[in-house]
Amino acid sequence: MLASSAGTFLILLIAAGATGSWVYRHATAPETATLSVVSGGGALVRSPGDSDWRLVDAETRLSERDQISTALGTVVWVTAFDGSTIEIAEDTVVTVNHLRSSRFLNRTKLIDVTLERGAVYIGMAPRGDFSYSEFIVRAGDTRVTMSDARNRVGAGSFLVEVMPAVDGASERAAVRAAVLRGDAIIAGPGGETTLTAPWQLIVDAAGVHGDLASAVRELIVNGSFDQGLAGWVEFTTRGPLAPEALPIAASIELVQEQTPRGSKVAVELLRPSDALNTATAGIRQRIGKSIRLQSSLVLDFDVKISDQQPPSSGADLTQFPLTFEINYVDAAGQENRWTHSYYILSEPAVSIPRDRATRLERDTWQRVVFDLRNLSPLPRQVTSIVVYASGESYQTRVANISLTSAELVDQE
């Protein structure tokens, strides 16, 4: 009996020792992070147990289970305990699930967040003195994991974006994941893909992984007009000298056209000839997306101009059958506007500055690609795009509108 008790005690002692050893080797402790506002004044934080959000206008400490929400025009920067960073774009909601490191030995560290909407850019710090480190971003059923271990360098940078349906009716959203440096694993019900820099893929609402592509972000919703004018707002306005009693007589319609990229839906801006007054007709879209300063920006569209009055002249640079306008906020928080116009007729012997407008062939479809990477000052947030025609008469058709931000690969 005594021998049996001694044996049991020895087994319990060994088990306790093993448990203590496991805890010593594997137990983790919660860590913290610091949030700072990059731009805007709509950063909110909510901690567990809080019923209301609190406005953040100064450096703030974050803990596990804290939530961060940014309004349109607001970008925040989170620096974790190990130096890893999370750039939270505008109109984004993020929950911090875990900020963890080994309690006794520098064995592991973990950062785990959930992206409910919007976009985040992750800069994962190397493992340093740890044996293993992991950064996870969850978005719906999709999980993006970047890890760094001994004999393997996987730390780098990546981004995750939730892409809601154009009509907003779908309960589930597509997810875009791009790796700018290092590699990451994208996993979910639809399978698992290892993604390396500088590639991206889109996981659709059903969880299916798309093809690998260059890390390019489309900023415009429904630029193909396949879903009508969903995502766009139509507008018409009178010219500054037009009497209120005169009708605007301008229309915005969708038409099927044979463009340089095949049969596509085009938006037509049309106004019959009216020498008595001028009017503007167009469409606009609120973009409200932040871009990285090291990103390129490219505007791409197809256009056909069939009618224009009056001819463009050096004295009047407001009457064009097509103008693109991009409104943005620069790194200093200042609002800026870029415009470029297109025309088919000009006054004789008048030279229109090339940086202001471009002449096109009449009644001919042409593809235009405009590289905006040299905008000065550089854009930090693209707020809206406006496409319009102005004059006494015009007939302009535009299709395949795209404004993309190409994520340039991070450098060590």
N, C-alpha and C positions, 0 to 999 in steps of 0.2 A: 504493500500500500504506500509506504514511504517512498519506495523507488519510483512508483508510478507518479506520485505527486511531484517528485523531483524532476522526472522526465517532462511532465506537463509544464512545470515552471521553466525548464530550460527551453522548451519549444516556444513558450510565450516570450521569453527573453530574447531569443533569436529573432522571432517575428517582430518584436518591438524595435530591435536594432535595425532590422531590414527596413521597417517602416520609417524609422528615423533617418536612415541613410537615404531612402527614396525622397523623403521630404527635403532633406538637406541638399539633394542633387537637383530636385525638380520643382520645388515649391516656388511660386511666383508672388510678387508684390505689386500692387497697383502703382502706377506712375502718373504724372501730370503732363499737360501741354500748355502752351501759351498762345492766345489768340490776339492778333493785332489787325486793325482795319487798314486796308490798302487804299480804298476809295469808297465814297458814298457815305451815307449816314443811316443805313437801314440794316445794321447787323444786330441780330437777336440771339440770345442764349437762354436755354431753359434747362435747369438741373432736375434730377429725380425728386419728386415730391412737390415741385413748383406747379402751381396751377396756371400761372401766367408767364409769358416771355418777358425778359428784361432787355432793355436797349443797351448796346455796348458801344461806347465811344472812346475807350481807352484800353490799354493792354489788360487782358483778362486771363485768369488761370482756368483751364479746363480739366475735368476729371472724367473717369469712366461714366458712361450713360448720359453725359451731357449732350444736348442737341443744339445745333447751330443753324440759323436760318438767315439768308441774305435776301434783300429786296432787289428790285431792278436798279441797276446802277451801283450796287454795292459789292465789293470784293474783299474777302478777308484772307489772312495768312495765318496758318497754325503751325507752330514749331513744337515738335514732340520732344520728350525727354532725351532722346538719343540724337537729336539733330535732324531727324526726318521732317519733311515739310508737307503740308496740304494746302494748296491754293484752292479756295472755295469760290467758285464763280458766282455771278449774280443770279438771283432767282433760284437758289439752291437750298436744299435741306439735307443736313448730314447728322447722323447720330454716332457718337463715339462709343463703340461697344467695349473695346479693351485697349488699355495702355499698360503693358505688363513687362516685367523683367524678372529674372531668377532672383529669389530672395537671398540665397546663401552663396551660390556659385554663379559666376558670370557665364552661364550656359546658354540661355535662350532669352529672346525678347520678342514681343508681339504687339503689333498695332492693328486693330481691326475696326473698320467703320462701315456704316450702312449709308448708301446714297439713295435718298428717297426721290429726289428730283434734281435736275440741274446737272452740273459737271464739276469734277475735281481733278486737279493736276497733282500727282504724287511725286515727291522727290525722296526716295528711300535712302537713308544713310547706310553705309557699309556696316557689317556686323561688329567691326572693331574687336574688342576683347571677348566678345561672345562667341560661342561655338556655332550658334544658329540664330537667324533672325527672320521674321516674316511680317509682311504687310499685306493685309487683305482688304479689299473693297467689295462690298456686297450691294447688288442692285437687283431687286426682285429675286428671281431664282438663279441669277447669274452671280458667280463669285470669281473675282480676279485676284490672283495671289502672286506676289513677287517674294522670293526668298533668297537668302544668302547664307552659305555654309562653308565650312572648311573644305579646301581643295576645289572650291567652286565659287566663282564671283557672279552673282546674279543680281545684286543691287543695282538700281538705276532709277529710271523715272518712267511713269506711265500716266495715262489719263483714262477716266471713265465718265461717260455721259449717258444720261437717261434721255431717250428720244421719244416723247409722247406722240400718239397718233395725231395726224393733221386735224381731224375733226374732233379730237378730244373725247370721242365716244368710247374707245377701247379702254378697258380697265388695266390692261397690261401694256407695257411700253417696250420698244426695242432698246438695246443697250449697245453703245459703241465703246470699244476698248482699243487703245493704241499704246504701243510701247515705243518710247523715244530713246531709251538706253537700257541695256540689260535684256532680261526676258521675263515673261510672266505666263501663268497658266490660267486660261479662261475655262471655267467648268460650270456645269448646270445640267438640267434634265436632258438637254439635247446633245450632250457629249462633252469632251474635253479637248482643248486645243492649246498647244504651246506656241506662244507668240513672241517673236524676237524683234528687236529694233531694225529698221524703222517702219514697222507694219502695223496695220489695224485690221479688225474685223467687226462686223455688226451681228449681234445675236438678235434675231427678230422676236416678235411678241410671242411666238410659239416655242421659242427656245432653240431654234435652228441656227447653227453657226454659218455665217456667210463666207464668201471667199476672202482671202487675204488681199489687202489693197494698201496703197500708200497712206500714210497717216494724214488724211485730209478731212476737215470738218466742214460740212455744208451748213451755212448760216441761214439760208433762206428755206422757208417751208413752202412746198407746192410751187416751185419755180417752173415746173412743167405744165401747170394748169390742168393736169389730169383730173384733179378734183374741183374743177371750176375755179372760182375765185376764193376758195376757202383759204384763210390765212391772209388775204389781202383786203384792203379797204378802198373802195372807189371814191373819187371826188371830182367835181367840176367847179371852176370858179370863173367869174367874169374878169375881163381885163380892167386895168385901173381907170380907163376913160369910158368904159361901157355903161350906158344908162341902165338903171335897174329894170326899166320896162321892157328892154330887149331880151329875148330868150337867149340862153347860152348855146343851145342847139349843138351840143357836143355829146357823143355817145361812147360807151365802153362796152365792147362785145367780145365774145369768144368765137373764134373761127378755126376750122380745120385747114391746115396749110402743109404744103410740101416744102420743108425747110432743108438746109444743108445736112441735117441729121435725120432725114426721113419725114414721114407724115407725123405732124405734131399739132397740138392745140396752141394757138397764138392768141394774144390779147390784141384787139384792134382799137386804136384811138382814132376816132373819126369826127371830123367837123366839115360840113359843106361850106362852100365859099360864101363869105359874108364880109364885105369890105367896110361895113359900118362899125364893127367892133371886133375885139379879140377875146379869146377865152382859152382856158386851160382845162385839160382832161387828163386824168391819170389814176394810178393805183399806188398805194403805199403799204408797207408792212413793218410792223414793230419787230425788230430782231432781238434786242436786249440780250446780247451775248458778249462775254468777255473773251478776248484773245490774248495770247502771250506776245510779249514784245519781240520775241525771236521767231514769230510766225510770219509767213508770207500771206498776202491777201490778193486774190484774183477774182475779177469780175468777168463773167463769160455769158454771152447771149447771142441770139440770132435776130436779125432785124431786116425789114423791108419797108422803105419809105416810098410811097407812090404819089403823094401830093404835098405841096408846101406853099403857103402864101402868108405873109410877104417873104421875099427872099431875105436871107440873113445878111446883115451888114455890120460893118465895124461900129456904127453909131448905136445900133440896137442889138445887144447880145442877149435879149430875153425871149425873142420869138424864134423858137426852134421846133421842128416836128418831132424831136425826141431829145429828152434830157434825162440822164441818170443822176440821182443825188444820193449820197451816202452821208449820214449824220453819225458822228462818233465822238467819244470822249478820249482825250489823250492821257498820257501817264501823269500829267500834272492836274488832272481833273477838269480841264477846260473843254468846253463844247466846241466842236469844229464841224465844218461842212465841206465835202468835196463834191464837185459837179463836173460833168462833161456832157456836151451836146453833140448831136449829129444832124446833118442837113443835106439837101440835094441841090438847093438853089442859093446863090449869093449875088449881091449887087456887083455889077461889072467893076473891075479894077479895085475891088475891095479885098484886102487880105485879112482873113480871120485867124487870130492866133491859134496855133496848133494845140496848145495846152488848154484852150477853151472849147474848141469844137473840131469835129472831123467830118470831112465831106465824104458822102457815099454815093454809089451809083443809084440812079433812079429805078424804082420798080424791080429791084433785084435783091434776092435774099443773100445776106452776107453774115458770116460769123465774126463776132468781135470778141477779142480777149484782151482785157486791160489789166496790166500788172500794177497793183497799188502798193507794192512793198516799199516804195520810196516816198510814201506820203509824209509830209512834214507839217506839224509834228506827227509822230507815229501814233496810231490808234491803240487804245487799251480796251475800249468797249465800243462795239458797233451797236448803235441804238436803233437805226431805222434805214430803210431804203425807199426811195420814191422814184417812180418812173412816170414821166408825163410828156405831153405835147402841148405847145402853146402857139397861138397865131390866129390869123383870120380864117384859115382853112388848113387841114392836114389829114392825111391818111397814113397811119403808121401801124405796122404789125410787129410784135415782139414775141419771141418764143424762147424756151430753154434758158430761162434766167437762172444763173448760178453765181453765188458769192461764197468762195471757199477760203478757209484759213488752213494753210498747210503747216503742220507742226514740224518745225525744223529739229533735227536730231540734237539732243543735248550733248555738250562737250564735257569731257572729264575735267 
